[in-house]
């Protein structure tokens, strides 16, 4: 069973887009049905990130929602998150695995087929692949597109999460082209979180 078979929508928190704290984002998204949340924060002091992570862990634990923390292995361990998501410039996956242990999920951002295969071979539990389409959430480079997603899904036998510019208008195309889940930030967080998630879920049925 895929990590994301219960709900192929993966929310990445973002304070700037939503105008809310990460904890408030998590509360609203969970109330609306989200089952996987990644806490992503690059600018707050680590003490503040830890506090947010601790609050989100309590909420996600109560509601049986998978909780992933971007980058911060130490915080993930401290709050007993379900796992971490690492970038290409972060700690090598094998070293992260030694610290986290076998029970924690480790996801890796990838942008090429070679990176995807390397992540698979190194033992990643899933890969993020993108950006799929144009996105303003971060400077993620040139869009990869559906054709590249199909190619990736043929060559890796671990879950693939598509990311970048995914909306309710294109989410089905992404999921039907080899992605096990779609990671979304602005498409959910711009405006009313509950209403946006409802539109995503309706599009995915």
N, C-alpha and C positions, 0 to 999 in steps of 0.2 A: 504494500500500500504506500502511495506517495505521501510525503510529509504534508502535502497540501491538498489531499483528496477531499477533505471535509469542507473546504472552502478555498477555491483557487484565487483569492484576492488577498494581497499582502500589503498592508499599510506601512508606509514610512513616515514617521512623524516629522513635522517641520514647523517651528514656531513662527518663522517669518511669514509663511504663506497663510497660516491660520489665525495668527494673532492670539493664540492660546498657549498655555503651558503644555508640555508633553503629556502630563497627567490628565489634564482636561480633554485633550485630544483622545487619549486612550479611553476615558470614560464614555465619551460620546460615541466613539466608533464601536466599542464593545456593545453598548446599548443598542446600536443599529445593526449588529450582527457580524462584525469582523472577527476572524478567528486567528489571525497572525499579525503581530505588530512588531516593527523594528523601531527602536529608539535611535534616532540619528541626530547628533548634536556636535557641532564643531567649534562652538564659540564660548559656551558657558564654562566657568571654572569646574574642575572635576568634582569638587564637593557638591556643587549644585546638580550636576549630572547624576551623581550617586543618589541624591535625595529624590530626584524625579524617578530614577530607575527603581528605587525601593518602593515608591508609591505605586508605580505601574506593575511591579512584580506582585504586589498584594492584590491588585485588581485582576490581573490576568490569571493569577493562581485561583482566585475565587470563581472565575468564570471559565476556567479550562481553555484559556487562550494562549497560544504559543507566543513567547516573548523573546525576541532577539535584540541584542545590543550591537550597534555598529562600532567597530574598532576596539572598544575598551574591554579587554579580556579581564582585567582586574575587577572592574565594576560588575561584569557579568558573573564572576565567581562570588563576589561579595553579596550580591542580592539573589544568587541562585537563579539567574535567568536560564532559559532553555538553551541558549546558544549565543554565538556571535556571528557577525558578518564582517569579513575582512576585504580590504582592497588589495590591488596588485602591489602597492608600496608598503603594506603592513607586514607584521611578523609572518614568516613562512608558516604554511599550514601545518606541517609536521611538528614544528616547535609549539605552535598554539595548541595542537592536540595533546602534547605531553603535559601542558599546564592544565588544560580543561578536563582531560579525561575522556573516555570513550562515550559517556552518556550524554555529552553536550553536542548540540548541533553546530556545525561550522559551515558557513556559506562563503563563497568567494565571488567577487565581482570579476567578470571577464568581458573582453571586447573583441576577441578573435577566436577562431577555432583552435589555434595552438594553445592559447591560455585556458580554454575550456577543457581540452584534453589533459593538460598539465594539472589542472585542479582536480579533475576526476582521478588521475593516476596518483595524486598525492593524498587522496582520501577524503575530499570534500563531500559533505552530505548533500549539498546542492550548489548550483552556480547561478549567479545573476548574469544576465546577458543583455547588453544594450550599448547605447540607447537605441530603442526600436525606431522611434520617430523623433522629430524635433522637440526639444524640451527646454524650458527656461528655468527649471528647478536648479540646475547646476550646469557648469561648463563640462559637458560629458562627451564632446566630440561629435563627429559626423554620424548621422543616423545609420544604423545597420540594415534595417528593413526586414520584411517578412522572409525573403529568400535566404538571408543569412541565418535567421532563426531556424528555419527548416533544416538547413545544413548542420547546424549545431546539434539539434535534437536527434539527428541520425547517428551522430558520432559519440554521444555520451549516454550512459545508461543510469545517470542520476538525475534528479529533478532539475529542470531548467526554469528559472524565473525570469520572465521578460520584464524589462524596465525601460522607462523613458518615453514620455509623451503619450502614455496610454490613457484613453478616455472610454466612456461607455459606448462611443461610436465604433471603436476599433478593438475593444477587448475580446470580442468573440473571434475575430480573425486571428488574433494573437494566440488564443487558447486552442484554436483549431489548426494551428500551424506548428505544433510541437511543444509549446510552453505548458508546463504543469501548473503555473500560476502567473499572475500579473502583479508586479509591484507598482504601487501608485502613491504619489504624494499630492501634487497640485490638483489632480482630477477629483480627489476626495476632499481635500482640505480647503480649496478655494470656495468659500461660501458655506452653505448649510451642510454639515457633515452627514447628518441623517438622510437628508434629501438626496445628496450625491450618492451615498451608498445604496439607497433604494434604486436609483437609476442604474447603477452598475449591476446590482443583483437581478433586476428585471431584464437587463440586456443579456445576462449570462444564462437565463433560463431557456 
